[in-house]
Protein backbone atom coordinates (compact mmCIF):
# COMPACT_ATOMS: atom_id res chain seq x y z
CA UNK A 1 0.00 0.00 0.00
CA UNK A 2 1.32 3.41 -0.99
CA UNK A 3 0.14 6.35 1.07
CA UNK A 4 0.81 10.07 1.12
CA UNK A 5 0.58 11.90 4.45
CA UNK A 6 -0.12 15.63 4.57
CA UNK A 7 1.09 16.91 7.93
CA UNK A 8 3.37 19.85 7.31
CA UNK A 9 4.08 21.40 10.70
CA UNK A 10 4.86 22.13 13.44
CA UNK A 11 7.53 20.10 15.18
CA UNK A 12 5.35 18.79 18.02
CA UNK A 13 2.54 17.91 15.61
CA UNK A 14 4.92 15.79 13.53
CA UNK A 15 5.93 13.77 16.59
CA UNK A 16 2.29 13.37 17.58
CA UNK A 17 1.56 11.75 14.20
CA UNK A 18 4.28 9.09 14.47
CA UNK A 19 2.33 6.58 16.64
CA UNK A 20 -0.43 6.54 14.01
CA UNK A 21 2.18 5.82 11.33
CA UNK A 22 3.52 2.98 13.48
CA UNK A 23 0.02 1.51 13.78
CA UNK A 24 -0.52 1.48 10.01
CA UNK A 25 3.01 0.20 9.36
CA UNK A 26 2.37 -2.79 11.62
CA UNK A 27 -0.97 -3.55 10.01
CA UNK A 28 0.39 -3.56 6.47
CA UNK A 29 3.85 -5.09 6.01
CA UNK A 30 4.03 -3.62 2.48
CA UNK A 31 3.15 -0.15 3.77
CA UNK A 32 5.03 2.69 2.01
CA UNK A 33 4.49 6.24 3.22
CA UNK A 34 5.58 9.51 1.68
CA UNK A 35 5.24 12.60 3.88
CA UNK A 36 4.61 16.21 2.80
CA UNK A 37 6.30 18.41 5.39
CA UNK A 38 7.65 21.92 5.80
CA UNK A 39 11.20 21.92 4.45
CA UNK A 40 12.80 22.77 7.80
CA UNK A 41 11.28 19.71 9.51
CA UNK A 42 11.98 17.04 6.90
CA UNK A 43 14.79 15.48 8.94
CA UNK A 44 12.35 14.65 11.75
CA UNK A 45 10.04 12.68 9.45
CA UNK A 46 12.94 10.52 8.31
CA UNK A 47 13.52 9.34 11.87
CA UNK A 48 10.51 7.02 11.51
CA UNK A 49 11.39 3.78 9.66
CA UNK A 50 7.92 3.62 8.09
CA UNK A 51 8.56 6.76 6.04
CA UNK A 52 9.80 6.10 2.51
CA UNK A 53 10.25 9.65 1.22
CA UNK A 54 9.70 13.22 2.35
CA UNK A 55 8.31 15.84 -0.01
CA UNK A 56 9.33 19.28 1.30
CA UNK A 57 6.97 22.23 1.00
CA UNK A 58 7.90 25.82 1.79
CA UNK A 59 4.74 27.67 2.85
CA UNK A 60 6.59 29.52 5.60
CA UNK A 61 9.39 30.67 3.32
CA UNK A 62 6.99 31.53 0.52
CA UNK A 63 5.01 33.73 2.90
CA UNK A 64 8.17 35.68 3.74
CA UNK A 65 9.15 35.94 0.08
CA UNK A 66 5.68 37.16 -0.92
CA UNK A 67 5.93 39.91 1.69
CA UNK A 68 9.25 40.86 0.10
CA UNK A 69 7.60 41.07 -3.32
CA UNK A 70 9.03 37.90 -4.88
CA UNK A 71 5.76 36.79 -6.49
CA UNK A 72 7.33 35.30 -9.63
CA UNK A 73 9.84 33.21 -7.68
CA UNK A 74 7.18 31.88 -5.32
CA UNK A 75 4.85 31.01 -8.21
CA UNK A 76 7.67 29.11 -9.93
CA UNK A 77 8.51 27.16 -6.76
CA UNK A 78 4.85 26.38 -6.03
CA UNK A 79 4.39 25.05 -9.56
CA UNK A 80 7.42 22.80 -9.16
CA UNK A 81 6.07 21.52 -5.84
CA UNK A 82 2.70 20.76 -7.42
CA UNK A 83 4.43 18.72 -10.11
CA UNK A 84 6.42 16.83 -7.48
CA UNK A 85 3.39 15.93 -5.40
CA UNK A 86 1.40 14.79 -8.45
CA UNK A 87 4.19 12.64 -9.84
CA UNK A 88 2.95 9.41 -8.24
CA UNK A 89 -0.53 7.98 -7.71
CA UNK A 90 -1.22 6.79 -4.16
CA UNK A 91 -3.69 4.28 -2.78
CA UNK A 92 -4.64 6.88 -0.19
CA UNK A 93 -3.81 10.53 0.47
CA UNK A 94 -4.47 11.34 4.13
CA UNK A 95 -4.64 14.89 5.46
CA UNK A 96 -3.92 14.67 9.17
CA UNK A 97 -3.63 18.45 9.53
CA UNK A 98 -7.12 19.49 8.50
CA UNK A 99 -6.40 23.10 7.55
CA UNK A 100 -7.27 25.00 4.39
CA UNK A 101 -3.63 25.02 3.29
CA UNK A 102 -3.25 21.27 3.84
CA UNK A 103 -6.53 20.68 1.99
CA UNK A 104 -5.12 22.57 -1.02
CA UNK A 105 -2.05 20.31 -0.97
CA UNK A 106 -4.29 17.25 -0.65
CA UNK A 107 -6.26 18.29 -3.73
CA UNK A 108 -3.03 18.55 -5.75
CA UNK A 109 -2.05 14.95 -4.96
CA UNK A 110 -3.26 11.92 -6.92
CA UNK A 111 -5.18 9.21 -5.08
CA UNK A 112 -8.25 8.69 -2.94
CA UNK A 113 -8.31 11.41 -0.32
CA UNK A 114 -9.17 10.99 3.36
CA UNK A 115 -9.36 13.32 6.32
CA UNK A 116 -11.42 14.53 9.25
CA UNK A 117 -15.12 15.21 8.86
CA UNK A 118 -16.50 18.73 8.85
CA UNK A 119 -17.60 18.47 12.50
CA UNK A 120 -14.12 17.25 13.47
CA UNK A 121 -12.37 20.32 12.06
CA UNK A 122 -11.87 23.92 13.12
CA UNK A 123 -11.48 25.01 9.47
CA UNK A 124 -14.57 23.10 8.42
CA UNK A 125 -14.54 23.64 4.66
CA UNK A 126 -11.25 21.75 4.46
CA UNK A 127 -13.37 18.57 4.58
CA UNK A 128 -14.58 19.30 1.03
CA UNK A 129 -11.15 18.19 -0.22
CA UNK A 130 -11.66 14.58 0.87
CA UNK A 131 -13.50 11.63 -0.63
CA UNK A 132 -13.66 9.91 2.78
CA UNK A 133 -14.41 11.91 5.92
CA UNK A 134 -14.17 10.51 9.42
CA UNK A 135 -15.66 11.72 12.67
CA UNK A 136 -12.99 12.03 15.35
CA UNK A 137 -13.74 13.98 18.56
CA UNK A 138 -11.89 17.26 18.86
CA UNK A 139 -11.73 17.09 22.67
CA UNK A 140 -9.29 14.18 22.87
CA UNK A 141 -5.48 14.23 22.73
CA UNK A 142 -3.90 14.79 19.34
CA UNK A 143 -2.01 11.48 19.42
CA UNK A 144 -5.28 9.61 19.94
CA UNK A 145 -6.98 11.73 17.27
CA UNK A 146 -4.33 10.79 14.73
CA UNK A 147 -4.48 7.11 15.65
CA UNK A 148 -8.25 7.09 15.22
CA UNK A 149 -8.04 8.87 11.89
CA UNK A 150 -5.48 6.41 10.54
CA UNK A 151 -7.40 3.38 11.80
CA UNK A 152 -10.56 4.59 10.08
CA UNK A 153 -8.86 5.68 6.87
CA UNK A 154 -6.76 2.53 6.49
CA UNK A 155 -9.58 0.28 7.77
CA UNK A 156 -8.04 -1.60 10.68
CA UNK A 157 -9.16 -1.98 14.33
CA UNK A 158 -8.07 0.88 16.55
CA UNK A 159 -5.08 -0.29 18.64
CA UNK A 160 -5.33 0.28 22.38
CA UNK A 161 -1.67 -0.22 23.29
CA UNK A 162 0.66 2.58 24.32
CA UNK A 163 1.69 4.94 21.51
CA UNK A 164 4.91 3.85 19.82
CA UNK A 165 6.87 6.63 18.11
CA UNK A 166 9.29 4.04 16.61
CA UNK A 167 12.06 6.62 16.21
CA UNK A 168 15.35 5.19 14.94
CA UNK A 169 18.26 7.52 15.84
CA UNK A 170 20.52 6.55 12.93
CA UNK A 171 20.95 10.14 11.78
CA UNK A 172 21.40 11.67 15.22
CA UNK A 173 24.63 13.61 15.78
CA UNK A 174 26.28 12.86 19.15
CA UNK A 175 26.29 15.82 21.50
CA UNK A 176 29.95 15.38 22.46
CA UNK A 177 29.51 16.96 25.90
CA UNK A 178 31.35 15.13 28.68
CA UNK A 179 29.63 16.68 31.68
CA UNK A 180 26.05 16.24 32.86
CA UNK A 181 23.83 18.74 31.07
CA UNK A 182 20.30 19.98 30.59
CA UNK A 183 18.82 21.18 27.32
CA UNK A 184 16.82 24.41 27.19
CA UNK A 185 14.38 24.39 24.29
CA UNK A 186 13.80 28.12 24.47
CA UNK A 187 12.44 28.64 20.91
CA UNK A 188 8.87 28.38 19.62
CA UNK A 189 7.02 28.98 16.36
CA UNK A 190 4.63 31.48 17.97
CA UNK A 191 5.69 34.45 20.13
CA UNK A 192 2.86 33.68 22.54
CA UNK A 193 4.57 30.37 23.39
CA UNK A 194 7.90 31.96 24.34
CA UNK A 195 9.00 32.00 27.97
CA UNK A 196 10.59 35.29 29.18
CA UNK A 197 14.38 35.46 29.14
CA UNK A 198 14.39 36.34 32.83
CA UNK A 199 12.73 33.04 33.72
CA UNK A 200 15.20 31.08 31.60
CA UNK A 201 18.04 32.84 33.39
CA UNK A 202 16.57 31.99 36.77
CA UNK A 203 16.35 28.35 35.69
CA UNK A 204 19.92 28.51 34.39
CA UNK A 205 21.10 29.73 37.79
CA UNK A 206 19.44 26.74 39.45
CA UNK A 207 21.12 24.39 36.97
CA UNK A 208 24.49 25.98 37.78
CA UNK A 209 23.89 25.41 41.49
CA UNK A 210 23.51 21.70 40.67
CA UNK A 211 26.78 21.65 38.68
CA UNK A 212 24.89 21.10 35.41
CA UNK A 213 25.94 22.43 32.02
CA UNK A 214 23.14 24.11 30.06
CA UNK A 215 22.85 23.66 26.28
CA UNK A 216 21.10 26.42 24.35
CA UNK A 217 20.57 25.44 20.68
CA UNK A 218 19.59 27.99 18.07
CA UNK A 219 18.55 27.87 14.42
CA UNK A 220 17.78 31.47 13.41
CA UNK A 221 19.46 34.78 14.19
CA UNK A 222 16.60 35.72 16.51
CA UNK A 223 17.02 32.46 18.44
CA UNK A 224 20.78 33.03 18.64
CA UNK A 225 20.23 36.47 20.17
CA UNK A 226 17.82 35.02 22.73
CA UNK A 227 20.25 32.22 23.59
CA UNK A 228 23.04 34.73 24.10
CA UNK A 229 20.82 36.83 26.37
CA UNK A 230 20.04 33.77 28.49
CA UNK A 231 23.69 32.76 28.67
CA UNK A 232 25.12 36.22 29.42
CA UNK A 233 27.33 36.20 32.52
CA UNK A 234 27.16 32.43 33.11
CA UNK A 235 30.14 30.08 32.76
CA UNK A 236 28.18 26.84 32.48
CA UNK A 237 26.28 27.61 29.25
CA UNK A 238 26.81 26.20 25.74
CA UNK A 239 25.22 28.26 22.97
CA UNK A 240 25.10 25.84 20.02
CA UNK A 241 24.19 26.40 16.39
CA UNK A 242 22.07 23.33 15.86
CA UNK A 243 20.07 21.33 13.36
CA UNK A 244 17.39 18.74 14.06
CA UNK A 245 19.74 15.76 13.94
CA UNK A 246 22.03 17.42 16.49
CA UNK A 247 18.96 18.28 18.58
CA UNK A 248 18.06 14.58 18.52
CA UNK A 249 21.58 13.74 19.65
CA UNK A 250 21.37 16.24 22.49
CA UNK A 251 18.11 14.70 23.67
CA UNK A 252 19.15 11.05 23.28
CA UNK A 253 22.81 11.19 24.33
Helices and strands as residue ranges (DSSP letters): E 2-6, H 11-27, E 32-38, G 39-41, H 42-45, E 51-57, H 59-67, H 71-85, E 89-95, H 100-108, E 110-116, G 118-120, G 124-129, E 132-134, H 142-154, G 169-171, E 181-183, G 191-193, H 197-209, E 213-218, H 221-231, E 237-241, H 244-252
